[in-house]
């Protein structure tokens, strides 16, 4: 295992270094480490990228989004909260960040198109919580991040890069 985030000390990557074509396994020991991983992961994202976030309630999806938004230039990551009741939040970052939450939608696959996904992708990065609820309606080319609770604060992240 090698330390991913210098100064945090509790983010560890399974295996060796980052290979953009392979599935990556990451373990974090705290919410701060999950946030820090998000900040580093953001360097891989560009306008037009979609990140599908999957994990049970409390797995750390919003904490990861907060880190990604900070890594993309959001100056106040406290702005990031779960958008369950507004469905989409836009954060002003160097690359605009659109934070979508499909948890409360009755028919997420049908309703996702009405949220303006194509327009969001054209102008920024789209991070979708509870993405598994609308997997068939998501862009084919997307990152897939699965978060699993492995302890009180520990998480396992499985990151699959977009497939062309």
Secondary structure by P-SEA (a helix, b strand, c coil): cccccccccccccccccccccbbbbbbbccaaaaaaaaaaacccccccbbbbbbbcccccaaaaaaaaaaaacccccccccccccccbbbbbcccbbbbbbccccccccccccccaaaaaaacbbbbbccccccccccccbbbbbbbbbccccbbbbbbbcccc
